[in-house]
Amino acid sequence: MNRPLLTHILFLCCAIVIASCSSKEFDEYYARPDDLEEPIYQQLEARGNFTVLTQLIEKANYKDILGKAGYWTMIAPNDEAFERFFQEQGIANVSAIDSVLANKIVRYALIYNAFRTERLSDYQSNTGWEEDNAFRRRTAYYDGFEVKTVDGNEIVVAGSNRNNAPDGDPYIPGDNNNKYLTYFVDEYMTANGLGAFDYNYFFPGQSYTGFNVLGSSMVNADIVAENGIIHEVDEVSLPLINLDQKLETSSEYSLFRSILEDNLVNYVFDQDATTTYQNFTRNTDQVYIKVYDPALSFSPNNENYLKEADNDGQSDAYTMFVPENSVLQSFIDEVLLKNYASLDLLPKYVFEDFVNAHMVQNAVWPSLVEAYSNALEEDIRIDLSTEVNEAQVLSNGFFYGTNKVQESNLFFSVYTSAYLDPEFTLATRLYNDGSGYREIISNINSRYTLFLPSDDVLRDLGYDYNINREEWVYTNPATGNTVAGTIARSRLLRVLYNGIIPTPNDELNDLSGSGIIRSGDFDLPGEYIKWENNTVFAAGNEVLGNRVNIIGFEDQRNGRTYYIDNLLEFSEEAPGLDIMRLAEEPDSEYSNFYNYLENSLLYDPAAGSITGVELGTSYTFVVPNNAAIEQAVRDGVLPGDSTTGIPDFNPSNGGQQDQVADFIRYHILATRTASDDGLISGQIETLRRDGIGEKTYIGLITGPGELSFVDSAGRIADYIPSASNNLADRSLIHLVDNYLLYTE
């Protein structure tokens, strides 16, 4: 044998020996540990009481998946559970179950990731575990694509897997919209103030054990397998339907569903879904996503909850309160169609609001119902003890079938008078456009009087909305000048705010006498208006020489709506002109004060403007009567004859001119409008500044029928009721019996 050949043979022999040794060491190192538990399938098979389940696993083609490595939690019904299931479903035995049903049972019993009992109550947030904040887990089951008849045509449909936010996408490719499984464990229930009552509300025929999976009880928990955890239960769970599917399959709620389907659902073609479907089925059909209106709190067919975090469906779910057909029909007839001939004539926003009133973006537990608000931020007005016909845990939330409609503020308040009447669309548009007015007047817990102009009244007086340009327009009826956009909207906002009056004691239910009252909300005061002999008027009406007549009224749960033939106009003239007119009346008690004002350094007689007083800002003018002005002259506070009290209205001395200006400034209260209604009290800033430029203040004492002003020296000036409460631009002008004196 030649030497090279021998060398080669020896090398091969050595290599074989080395490889043999390495393979043995490799196998030993990576071999399955002797003490490692068997995988889920083998565990179930070996225990002997899961014979039906293992056969279904095989039919569902999950034997290989569950018989190897992985990371699952299996909620495993035992054979006794299947015996009862077969009886309930009319199934002879396991051989009668096809692969479709087998898939549903097996995949819905499979939870992604392995969870022992103590972890099931914890939420897997993006930042880590949140203890005792979870009661649901995502399963391996999802519905996928379905053929449905829509408008008489058969189409392939997939459900939204996101809520249809205005700036979002209702369908994300690759997300199968997996269904969730709900369980009830002591750790979560106790930590969240829940108990057996909450469980039995949904499962009245079952016993709460402290570890229930839907209607089943835990038999044997935390069975460890190589590829996960097994929890043995005594009942078989079929995949739960979602809220959308519940409405589709329950005829007793068909009227509610028709409101949704006819007005708030679209079927939108989706290329990604179509590609997935065609690749999977080899069919050429296009796929449409069932998309709910983005104004709704959530999409009832979305299994994913909010998806603000990947697993947020573990910690919360949706809730819908759905009225049965008979009570909903009564509501439609008596409320929604009070001023409309048919539902198809209602604006879309009415349907959005109505459905949102019955939606809660949380899982509403029965014992804690008072802690939740609906999508309109209202409390739940359904009595769960007497007004719920059925309650179900569904795959994406809780369902309550009710014998009552949620009595939303929007449908039972003074706001409703405009909202559900086609003659008042302009006012409704402004109430709804973010002005905050809707929230004020629809507050069912506070009483209001609403003065409501129709579209015809608004258009006759120059207001309209340009739909094409999406902007408000105002044309001055007297001059023909037109403004649009923000300026026009601001004018109308102010006019309509004059017609919103808090009346906790129904103060305006009788307008036959006379009086004054402040408009706007308590938290955001408006201007004062007056009533007399069944007419009402604001400062602008006095300037224009007209009044507002009542042409009808309607009582709602939180007050009264008056229908009016004119607008409560605001004044566009300077308050100095109002003081001038008061001074020009015969034997006027305002004349001495005005004469000082007219000749002062502060006043522009032509415009009626006072330096420091801005149009559109709230003020209170405190005007001493003639006798009080004369006393100020005698006291040397104002220029004139200190012996006789005869005023010098036009002093030439610069110091005296400053003295008059400071006197006037101290009698003008800035930023607040005070009346004798008790709504404002305390220290109020004046227009006067002291020697170093600091603000000065007047004290205010007020109550029903009482109004007094206290100066820095403690002197009191009481208002004279018969000559006070005079309207001006966002202001009131009062006559008082004393002058106010500022002292350092």
Salt bridges, closest charged atoms under 4 A:
GLU38 OE2 - ARG32 NH1 3.80
ASP64 OD1 - LYS68 NZ 3.12
ASP122 OD2 - ARG119 NH1 2.89
ASP143 OD2 - LYS179 NZ 3.27
ASP175 OD2 - ARG162 NH1 2.72
ASP222 OD1 - HIS231 ND1 3.89
GLU226 OE1 - ARG32 NE 3.02
ASP244 OD1 - LYS290 NZ 2.76
GLU248 OE2 - LYS148 NZ 2.97
GLU261 OE2 - ARG257 NH2 3.66
GLU261 OE2 - LYS290 NZ 2.62
ASP293 OD2 - LYS348 NZ 2.63
GLU303 OE2 - LYS179 NZ 2.78
ASP310 OD1 - LYS307 NZ 3.21
ASP353 OD2 - ARG438 NH1 3.11
ASP379 OD1 - ARG381 NH2 2.99
GLU387 OE1 - LYS404 NZ 3.72
GLU390 OE1 - LYS246 NZ 3.25
GLU407 OE1 - ARG557 NH1 2.63
ASP433 OD2 - ARG489 NE 2.76
ASP464 OD1 - ARG459 NE 3.26
GLU471 OE2 - ARG469 NE 2.89
ASP506 OD1 - ARG447 NE 2.79
GLU527 OE2 - ARG494 NE 2.53
GLU527 OE2 - ARG730 NH1 3.57
GLU532 OE1 - ARG547 NH1 2.66
GLU554 OE2 - LYS338 NZ 2.48
ASP555 OD1 - ARG560 NE 2.70
GLU572 OE1 - ARG491 NH1 3.01
GLU573 OE2 - ARG581 NH2 1.98
ASP578 OD1 - ARG581 NH2 3.02
ASP662 OD1 - ARG665 NH1 3.08
ASP662 OD2 - ARG688 NH2 3.82
GLU685 OE2 - ARG689 NH2 3.20
GLU685 OE1 - LYS695 NZ 3.61
ASP711 OD2 - ARG715 NE 3.03
ASP729 OD1 - ARG494 NH2 2.64
